[in-house]
Amino acid sequence: MKHFSHRPSLLFSRRGTALVVTVFFVALLTLMVVAYFESAKFDHTSAGGHLDRTKAGLFAREGMERVIATLQRETVDPARAEGQSVEDHTRLRRNWLTQPGALIVPNDPPADQKLLARRVELSSGAPLATTYSDPIFQGPDLNAPMVSESLVSTRLITDRVDPATGEPVALRLKWVYVRQNSDTGDRSFDFAEEPVLTDAANPLVGRFAYWADDESSKINYNLAWKRNLDTSSTSLVNRNPKSHPSWINLTALSLPGGTGLTEAMADALHQWTVASPARYFNTFADARQLEPEVPGLSDMLAYNKFELTHYNHDPDTTFFGEERIMLTTNRDLVPKNPDGSYARKFIDIMRDDVAADESDPGDLDFLAGGQQDWLNDPTGQQVVPNKFDAVVRDLLRYISEKNWPIAPGVSFKDKYYPGSLDSDIRLAQIIVNIIDYVRAKESSLDIIAPLRFGVAPDGKYTLHATHAYAATDSYQGVSRSPYFTELGMYVEKDPTPQPTPRPAGWPAGKSLYKCYYTAEFYLPESYGVEEGIDLVPDLAPQPAANSSMGWVLGITGVSANSHVCYFPSPRGNLVNMQGTLDAVRIFRSDLTGGEGPNQTMLMPGKRVVVTKMFYRDKSYVQQPNANVRMAAYRSTTNLNGILTSLGRRPRLLLSPQSGSLNYRTSDPSTTPMSAMLTLETDDPRANGHSSDWQPNTAGANSLGNINSRSTLGRPPLDVKPQQDTDANGLLTDASLYMPPPKGFGVNDAQNDNGLMSSVGELGYVVTGTDAYSGSTPWRTLRLQPNNYPDASVLPDWALLDLFTVPNSFGAASNEMLKPHGTSVGGRINVNSHVLPFEHLARDRGLVALVAGSSALRHPASEVASNIYHQVLADGEHQKGKVYGYPWTAASGGGDLGNAYDTPGEICEIKGVADGGEASEALMREIASLITTRGGVFSIYTVGQSLKQTRNGRLRVTAEQRQQAVVERYLNNRNTQNPNDDEVQFRTIYFRNLMP
């Protein structure tokens, strides 16, 4: 019998297992497929989002590129074309200004490229609409919250609050839309605020908005510091020259409640930047490092960030597109290229064969003016190379320009010498007065001889004595020295018989008449020589030949051929002066009015009368007229007290410059010597022409006292240009000034001593002297409202735009003060109106510019507001005028202000310099701290990627905000050749901001 097993079938078991495995794999495969599709869907969305974000970034970048392209197009001149003359190329150089959000530029050629005519916005513009059919069209607010900074609630651009809403100030812009052709892919811009959304062939794919801020309208807190306070509790004193941006006063900043930035805060910021070379703040957050030392500083800076920057500079060029001339004769202060050539123009009149630190511009022997080379040739036969001519002619070219944007078609030549030719030597008079002021500033000598110049046979301006001394067409500058203010001669009625024994030199058997030549020396009070001048430094009654220097009086009349004069020498003999040197030593017995222990000192603000007695062989009746021309030297004399080596001794004083003063002297039979008639000047500086000297008004003299001819305190003459007047419109001597010698200034010797501290010092330069046709007394460059009836005459303050001052403060600060060697950092742009955000004022920089100044006559906030809103001077004697770019009223009743074409234009503003000559003091402080254009721009952009739907809707798919800082600068290729200069743009900072 057969038995069967009861185990399950192996076949069925295997089939079940296979089924389970199959089901598992099917399920797994299903999961994988589902996961794949889900992943693909996610990746597609992610990729699309990333692509949209990239597009948004590119659209944002478009705003930045548009700003740079606009700057390139409107501010960069084309290279000089082949065959184009230098004059034609210079004529095509463009003038341009900047302000936050805009450029101001000329019209395109052939329009005058110096005349500003249109405003070019550096933004996408302000929205015109107030309501929209769809909120999606509303423009973006650039002042977005900074979500990346969780520690402090802050906004991107400003934390100011709108007083009307209590909310942070909104900075809304108009969108620029981007369309893309569906067939070609070409893109175009749509500037409508509500663009069409149904154009399927050219749908909207993105939009962007942008705005460029001018960093020069802000305070550079890496360079700004403070003005010294009289009640300062700190030991830190600002010893920098007035041209240094550290004089921009950080203490003008404050918080909303009125809490001000303290002096301790300003000191801490300054100390941090100067304590270590090249250490500067790069963001406001950097200031947090100082919080333990000065609590609240970072909050103060953060709140004022709309008014602050850490980097700015402006091109140091004129509105003719040429570099400004540096007011220095010291080549060591001039930036140099690697090849040793000079990177800047300057007053290059010093000899090259003497080191700069071994020469003094006050000593004529160190100048290169084509004069005798007394340093190397005692005979005076050799001459020094003539660099003076080139400098004067270059300066003449600058002031003879006729395409000034503020007064087209006229020049300073037309103003001061109407009808004169370009070749008229008188045009050089103001130039030489400028040079003489710079010489006085940089010289360590207490007394310096003025420049005397004429034209050599080769047509060049020269300092050679043959052409510059006494020639009819020769001129003299104005320097730091005393002046002759009164001259006269008197002859006694009765002769003096021959003494017994007869002195050597006395003509045998003859009686002689005593003749007295009198000269009044005057040292103005503010002429920098506080210790006075010793007119008789050698008190010996008889000089040892050539042993010491002394003052010598030169009297042309004593060597005349019409009579014989005899000088009673200290040796007791008489010296026949006819045809000989006419300069004789001054002794103590000759002086009246001297001060000091020996009564020989001429003190500031005082007068000393010098009387030299001679004998002559003709009586008053025989020769009643006198020909008087006097000079003064500091020189050695021989045993007879007569000048030696006349040739190399410069004339410190000379009146008149050429010819002589011919007048009828007092009759000794009716007039005592004490009442003798003299000739007088009005302005002591204006004494080079015979007409500058007039008889005493009372027919006598005012020796030792204020001249009767003085017109100070009286109404001015009816002349143009006008004389210097005070706040009441009366003549003033407020600008009768010369700087102290190098080393004796208000600051230490490493700073403004020996340096021009501001171009505003040019307000001291005399414009009234004229040795050819007669002078206008009491007239200097006018840094006040132009007093002509209209704005067609070129104002004097326009000259400030042609010059700059040397900035030499050590390598540690040069990176910020002189970026690229061709720009200047830290100045405040007076064109600070913020476009298109008319509701947002930026005026703290202007307040900081003047706050703390001792020259202020009104509160700093008031003066700054007047500058900001261009409130013109409206006094009885001072009427401000608008120049250059036309005034434009803002929409909504505000004001955009007239753009300032040049920094000097603020002289027309109420409260700046409208209080007469003395009120120019404020311009002397701030003239080198202001500009009208900037070279650094912060660009804020926002870009969005868009989706235009089929039903005519718009959807934002991504957004990107960006910020960049771009600088415009001149690359001079490290050469002196201007033809290879190139304006370049560089992005120095960039960041993507949170959406």
Beta strands, then each sheet from edge to edge (+ up, - down):
strand 1: 97-99
strand 2: 102-105
strand 3: 118-121
strand 4: 176-180
strand 5: 187-190
strand 6: 204-214
strand 7: 219-220
strand 8: 308-309
strand 9: 313-315
strand 10: 325-326
strand 11: 452-455
strand 12: 461-462
strand 13: 475-476
strand 14: 483-491
strand 15: 513-522
strand 16: 533-534
strand 17: 550-555
strand 18: 565-568
strand 19: 574-576
strand 20: 583-585
strand 21: 591-592
strand 22: 601-602
strand 23: 607-616
strand 24: 625-628
strand 25: 630-635
strand 26: 653-655
strand 27: 661-664
strand 28: 678-680
strand 29: 694-695
strand 30: 803-804
strand 31: 823-825
strand 32: 828-829
strand 33: 930-931
strand 34: 936-948
strand 35: 954-971
strand 36: 982-993
sheet 1: 1+ 2- 3+
sheet 2: 5+ 4- 6+ 34- 35+ 36-
sheet 3: 7+ 8+
sheet 4: 9+ 31-
sheet 5: 10+ 30+
sheet 6: 12+ 11- 13+
sheet 7: 19+ 18- 23+ 15- 14+ 28- 29+
sheet 8: 16+ 22-
sheet 9: 20+ 17- 25+ 26-
sheet 10: 19+ 18- 23+ 21-
sheet 11: 24+ 27-
sheet 12: 32+ 33+
end
